[in-house]
Amino acid sequence: MRTWEQAGRPAAPWRPGEGDAVACAPDGSRLYRYGSEPAVPGATGAVEALALYAGQSARLINDLLPATAIVDELVSGAARALERAARPVGLGGRDKVA
């Protein structure tokens, strides 16, 4: 990305390294810089130069946590949701927001 920014952020097809094969998929096919093919498990080469899709949710990340903390949070949140869902309606259960 730094090279692209230093080049003035040109559009395709004038981006630096446009069309360069930078990695190989496990089946031996070439993967190209700026290509639409994502990095796949088992790819070799300059995988970091491939499309690394993160989706819109990537901007929602505020903390870098260990995997154990993330799993613990998911499990406790799921347990709370199941407890709320199991309560009868009208007795402090699903008709109230916790």
RODO-2510 file (C-alpha; in nm, 4 decimals, decimal comma):
residues 98
     n   res          X          Y          Z
     1     m     0,0000     0,0000     0,0000
     2     r     0,2876     0,2328     0,0796
     3     t     0,4200     0,1963    -0,2766
     4     w     0,0765     0,2742    -0,4194
     5     e     0,0435     0,5830    -0,1979
     6     q     0,3939     0,7019    -0,2913
     7     a     0,2961     0,6670    -0,6575
     8     g     0,0098     0,9112    -0,6012
     9     r    -0,2655     0,6501    -0,5581
    10     p    -0,3139     0,5818    -0,9294
    11     a    -0,6186     0,3991    -1,0590
    12     a    -0,6080     0,0720    -1,2518
    13     p    -0,4292    -0,0165    -1,4727
    14     w    -0,1474     0,2180    -1,3636
    15     r    -0,1017     0,0962    -1,0061
    16     p     0,2527    -0,0134    -0,9154
    17     g     0,2962    -0,3847    -0,9697
    18     e    -0,0367    -0,4170    -1,1503
    19     g    -0,0634    -0,7665    -1,2947
    20     d     0,2319    -0,9086    -1,0999
    21     a     0,1860    -1,2677    -0,9869
    22     v     0,2739    -1,2411    -0,6174
    23     a     0,1579    -1,5767    -0,4796
    24     c     0,0379    -1,9230    -0,5745
    25     a    -0,2784    -2,1010    -0,4683
    26     p    -0,2474    -2,4587    -0,3402
    27     d    -0,3551    -2,5868    -0,6846
    28     g    -0,0606    -2,4006    -0,8426
    29     s    -0,2637    -2,1217    -1,0020
    30     r    -0,1146    -1,7746    -0,9849
    31     l    -0,2585    -1,5048    -0,7607
    32     y    -0,2106    -1,1450    -0,8730
    33     r    -0,1518    -0,8158    -0,6943
    34     y    -0,4759    -0,6114    -0,7005
    35     g    -0,6633    -0,9230    -0,8154
    36     s    -1,0042    -1,0123    -0,6816
    37     e    -0,8862    -1,3531    -0,5605
    38     p    -0,8540    -1,3567    -0,1810
    39     a    -0,5674    -1,5118     0,0079
    40     v    -0,6624    -1,8765     0,0538
    41     p    -0,5368    -2,1279     0,3096
    42     g    -0,2226    -2,2921     0,1798
    43     a    -0,1268    -2,0075    -0,0547
    44     t     0,2456    -1,9403    -0,0793
    45     g     0,4459    -1,6351    -0,1750
    46     a     0,3703    -1,2730    -0,0876
    47     v     0,0249    -1,3537     0,0513
    48     e     0,0157    -1,0174     0,2300
    49     a     0,0065    -0,8497    -0,1141
    50     l    -0,3236    -1,0203    -0,2003
    51     a    -0,6754    -0,9021    -0,1293
    52     l    -0,7302    -0,9521     0,2438
    53     y    -1,1031    -0,9032     0,2783
    54     a    -1,2222    -0,8068     0,6251
    55     g    -1,5687    -0,6745     0,5539
    56     q    -1,7469    -0,3786     0,7034
    57     s    -1,7278    -0,5265     1,0521
    58     a    -1,3524    -0,4606     1,0625
    59     r    -1,4186    -0,0971     1,1520
    60     l    -1,6169    -0,2093     1,4571
    61     i    -1,3111    -0,3601     1,6254
    62     n    -1,1986    -0,1475     1,9177
    63     d    -0,9757    -0,3890     2,1090
    64     l    -0,7273    -0,6609     2,0242
    65     l    -0,8075    -0,9401     2,2664
    66     p    -0,6702    -1,2896     2,3147
    67     a    -0,8842    -1,5611     2,1567
    68     t    -0,9706    -1,6994     2,5009
    69     a    -1,1225    -1,3664     2,6062
    70     i    -1,3292    -1,3486     2,2870
    71     v    -1,4571    -1,7045     2,3275
    72     d    -1,5359    -1,6450     2,6961
    73     e    -1,7357    -1,3339     2,6043
    74     l    -1,9256    -1,5212     2,3310
    75     v    -2,0075    -1,8114     2,5638
    76     s    -2,1272    -1,5907     2,8505
    77     g    -2,3345    -1,3766     2,6131
    78     a    -2,4928    -1,6864     2,4611
    79     a    -2,5689    -1,8249     2,8093
    80     r    -2,7394    -1,4982     2,9095
    81     a    -2,9440    -1,4976     2,5882
    82     l    -3,0540    -1,8581     2,6437
    83     e    -3,1536    -1,7816     3,0015
    84     r    -3,3646    -1,4848     2,8867
    85     a    -3,5237    -1,6892     2,6102
    86     a    -3,6170    -1,9683     2,8531
    87     r    -3,8144    -1,7371     3,0871
    88     p    -4,1915    -1,7432     3,0393
    89     v    -4,3346    -1,4361     2,8700
    90     g    -4,4870    -1,1933     3,1206
    91     l    -4,2710    -1,3026     3,4129
    92     g    -3,9700    -1,0846     3,3413
    93     g    -3,8779    -1,2896     3,0374
    94     r    -3,8849    -1,2075     2,6706
    95     d    -4,1209    -0,9122     2,6945
    96     k    -3,8562    -0,7071     2,8789
    97     v    -3,5262    -0,5833     2,7487
    98     a    -3,2340    -0,6511     2,9806
***
